[in-house]
Amino acid sequence: MTDRATTEHATADQATTDVAMMRRALALAANGPEADANPRVGAVIVGPDGTVVGEGWHRGAGTSHAEADALTHAGDRAAGATAYVTLEPCNHTGRTQPCADALYAAGVRRVVHAQTDPNPAAAGGARWLRDRGVAVESGLLADEAEALNRTWTHRQVTGRPWVTWKLATTLDGRSAAADGTSRWITGEPARADVHLQRSRCGAVLVGTGTALTDDPQLTARRPDGSLYDHQPVRVVMGERDLPPAARVLDDAALTWHLRTRDPKEVLAALAGAEIHHVWLEGGPTVAAAFMAAGLVDEVVAYVAPVLLGRGRQTVADLGITTMDHALRLSPTDITSLGDDARITALVTSSAQESH
């Protein structure tokens, strides 16, 4: 080969290696807890000879960051290595030392990271490393990294948690029969999926109306009845008192009663507690309040092949009087769960603006 051809071949090989190592880092990051206050991050350390010498991921607030975890496994073999990290190495001292400093001290000479850190308190690690002579490349598979931490990124950028409105409905849009009964609209597979989705969120939210009428426990339970390891904070919004014997007040999980009807106040309180994903299970009134305020980011609808004709509507009045003003969502997934269907759809900014 000519020198130019040799260089191009080596560059192509390096690009292929970079993508493969970042995908491995993303797979490691996915091991982290979704509802934790911190993002899910993975790291791979590759020695000068191309051998993987260390891997790691973040296991939750208070534990080692992914870079530190990988460096621990790499030891002295990190000298002269390349580090692949799914999020820009942090540049602040919290419960652990800055990851940028740890990489530099270990002798890492090249850092490839995917997503740029949107947290202003932690960002700047890439520049800090560059200033000290470390080669830093940013943005490799950034979209995939951001998708992995979609709700955490949303809170960093907007200042409020990502809100998923979950609803269970009949084909004719009813959430309860005329006599008020609502158990069970959907079958067991759909109900099991709801509990799994709850376990991945930081908070599950209802209004006092739902808490008083349905007396839900709002825990995340496996099909055998046992509790998932992570339990979301149970949040009840509204001014009415709850009876001491209410199931939502038992000791199975933490419960907050926020005495306000303002969705913005509720989300501000949850954001202050570093909660970045809220699973909204409120009734028609609470759902309408969040939708009208433009505070629902995603809808997860469990639709059962059932007709009632009469009964409680899934959502209260949204002020829409004509089809031209209908709030049209963007479906991202449709999954069959037994006899039911789960439809996941994004509430886009254009839809909110048109409404």
Solvent accessible surface area in square Angstrom, and as a share of the most:
residue,aa,sasa,rsa
1,M,173,0.77
2,T,94,0.55
3,D,127,0.66
4,R,183,0.67
5,A,38,0.29
6,T,70,0.41
7,T,85,0.49
8,E,97,0.44
9,H,97,0.44
10,A,57,0.44
11,T,85,0.49
12,A,57,0.44
13,D,71,0.37
14,Q,78,0.35
15,A,53,0.41
16,T,95,0.55
17,T,56,0.33
18,D,12,0.06
19,V,52,0.30
20,A,50,0.39
21,M,38,0.17
22,M,0,0.00
23,R,119,0.43
24,R,103,0.38
25,A,0,0.00
26,L,19,0.10
27,A,54,0.42
28,L,5,0.03
29,A,0,0.00
30,A,50,0.39
31,N,85,0.44
32,G,6,0.06
33,P,58,0.36
34,E,70,0.32
35,A,18,0.14
36,D,31,0.16
37,A,25,0.19
38,N,43,0.22
39,P,20,0.12
40,R,34,0.12
41,V,12,0.07
42,G,0,0.00
43,A,0,0.00
44,V,0,0.00
45,I,0,0.00
46,V,10,0.06
47,G,6,0.06
48,P,106,0.67
49,D,118,0.61
50,G,54,0.52
51,T,71,0.41
52,V,61,0.35
53,V,15,0.09
54,G,4,0.04
55,E,52,0.23
56,G,1,0.01
57,W,62,0.22
58,H,6,0.03
59,R,115,0.42
60,G,6,0.05
61,A,39,0.30
62,G,47,0.45
63,T,55,0.32
64,S,59,0.38
65,H,43,0.19
66,A,0,0.00
67,E,6,0.03
68,A,32,0.25
69,D,18,0.09
70,A,0,0.00
71,L,20,0.10
72,T,111,0.64
73,H,107,0.48
74,A,2,0.02
75,G,43,0.41
76,D,139,0.72
77,R,138,0.50
78,A,0,0.00
79,A,60,0.46
80,G,37,0.35
81,A,0,0.00
82,T,21,0.12
83,A,0,0.00
84,Y,2,0.01
85,V,0,0.00
86,T,3,0.02
87,L,11,0.05
88,E,10,0.04
89,P,0,0.00
90,C,11,0.07
91,N,55,0.28
92,H,64,0.28
93,T,104,0.60
94,G,49,0.48
95,R,189,0.69
96,T,40,0.23
97,Q,97,0.43
98,P,25,0.15
99,C,3,0.02
100,A,0,0.00
101,D,52,0.27
102,A,14,0.11
103,L,0,0.00
104,Y,82,0.31
105,A,82,0.64
106,A,35,0.27
107,G,13,0.12
108,V,0,0.00
109,R,121,0.44
110,R,42,0.15
111,V,0,0.00
112,V,2,0.01
113,H,1,0.01
114,A,1,0.01
115,Q,5,0.02
116,T,83,0.48
117,D,9,0.05
118,P,38,0.24
119,N,36,0.19
120,P,118,0.74
121,A,68,0.53
122,A,5,0.04
123,A,37,0.29
124,G,27,0.26
125,G,0,0.00
126,A,8,0.06
127,R,176,0.64
128,W,55,0.19
129,L,0,0.00
130,R,112,0.41
131,D,105,0.54
132,R,104,0.38
133,G,65,0.62
134,V,4,0.02
135,A,53,0.41
136,V,16,0.09
137,E,78,0.35
138,S,58,0.38
139,G,38,0.36
140,L,46,0.23
141,L,34,0.17
142,A,23,0.18
143,D,116,0.60
144,E,70,0.31
145,A,1,0.01
146,E,73,0.33
147,A,74,0.57
148,L,36,0.18
149,N,10,0.05
150,R,93,0.34
151,T,16,0.09
152,W,10,0.03
153,T,22,0.13
154,H,28,0.13
155,R,36,0.13
156,Q,37,0.17
157,V,104,0.60
158,T,75,0.43
159,G,49,0.47
160,R,45,0.16
161,P,0,0.00
162,W,26,0.09
163,V,0,0.00
164,T,1,0.00
165,W,16,0.06
166,K,34,0.14
167,L,20,0.10
168,A,26,0.20
169,T,13,0.07
170,T,2,0.01
171,L,112,0.56
172,D,54,0.28
173,G,32,0.30
174,R,54,0.20
175,S,16,0.10
176,A,1,0.01
177,A,25,0.19
178,A,60,0.47
179,D,112,0.58
180,G,45,0.43
181,T,79,0.46
182,S,33,0.22
183,R,146,0.53
184,W,155,0.54
185,I,25,0.13
186,T,14,0.08
187,G,30,0.29
188,E,125,0.56
189,P,65,0.41
190,A,0,0.00
191,R,53,0.19
192,A,34,0.26
193,D,16,0.08
194,V,14,0.08
195,H,26,0.12
196,L,59,0.30
197,Q,34,0.15
198,R,21,0.08
199,S,14,0.09
200,R,96,0.35
201,C,1,0.01
202,G,7,0.07
203,A,0,0.00
204,V,0,0.00
205,L,0,0.00
206,V,1,0.00
207,G,3,0.03
208,T,9,0.05
209,G,29,0.28
210,T,25,0.15
211,A,4,0.03
212,L,67,0.34
213,T,98,0.57
214,D,47,0.24
215,D,53,0.27
216,P,17,0.11
217,Q,35,0.16
218,L,5,0.02
219,T,1,0.00
220,A,0,0.00
221,R,67,0.24
222,R,83,0.30
223,P,117,0.74
224,D,117,0.61
225,G,48,0.46
226,S,47,0.30
227,L,73,0.36
228,Y,44,0.17
229,D,142,0.74
230,H,73,0.33
231,Q,36,0.16
232,P,1,0.01
233,V,22,0.13
234,R,0,0.00
235,V,0,0.00
236,V,0,0.00
237,M,8,0.04
238,G,6,0.05
239,E,99,0.45
240,R,132,0.48
241,D,102,0.53
242,L,21,0.10
243,P,64,0.40
244,P,131,0.82
245,A,94,0.73
246,A,7,0.05
247,R,94,0.34
248,V,2,0.01
249,L,75,0.37
250,D,51,0.27
251,D,144,0.75
252,A,28,0.22
253,A,19,0.15
254,L,107,0.53
255,T,31,0.18
256,W,68,0.24
257,H,49,0.22
258,L,37,0.19
259,R,140,0.51
260,T,21,0.12
261,R,174,0.64
262,D,54,0.28
263,P,13,0.08
264,K,128,0.54
265,E,97,0.44
266,V,0,0.00
267,L,3,0.01
268,A,66,0.51
269,A,47,0.37
270,L,0,0.00
271,A,12,0.09
272,G,68,0.65
273,A,48,0.37
274,E,90,0.40
275,I,16,0.08
276,H,7,0.03
277,H,24,0.11
278,V,0,0.00
279,W,5,0.02
280,L,0,0.00
281,E,24,0.11
282,G,8,0.08
283,G,20,0.19
284,P,24,0.15
285,T,102,0.59
286,V,23,0.13
287,A,0,0.00
288,A,9,0.07
289,A,37,0.28
290,F,0,0.00
291,M,17,0.08
292,A,70,0.54
293,A,41,0.32
294,G,24,0.23
295,L,15,0.08
296,V,1,0.00
297,D,16,0.08
298,E,11,0.05
299,V,9,0.05
300,V,10,0.06
301,A,14,0.11
302,Y,1,0.00
303,V,29,0.16
304,A,1,0.00
305,P,81,0.51
306,V,58,0.33
307,L,131,0.65
308,L,71,0.36
309,G,51,0.49
310,R,176,0.64
311,G,22,0.21
312,R,92,0.33
313,Q,108,0.48
314,T,21,0.12
315,V,37,0.21
316,A,35,0.27
317,D,125,0.65
318,L,37,0.18
319,G,56,0.54
320,I,54,0.27
321,T,131,0.76
322,T,56,0.32
323,M,135,0.60
324,D,128,0.66
325,H,91,0.40
326,A,25,0.20
327,L,32,0.16
328,R,157,0.57
329,L,56,0.28
330,S,45,0.29
331,P,90,0.57
332,T,79,0.46
333,D,57,0.29
334,I,121,0.61
335,T,42,0.24
336,S,93,0.60
337,L,29,0.14
338,G,58,0.55
339,D,125,0.65
340,D,9,0.04
341,A,31,0.24
342,R,40,0.14
343,I,59,0.30
344,T,18,0.10
345,A,6,0.05
346,L,54,0.27
347,V,14,0.08
348,T,43,0.25
349,S,76,0.49
350,S,73,0.47
351,A,9,0.07
352,Q,58,0.26
353,E,142,0.64
354,S,70,0.45
355,H,74,0.33
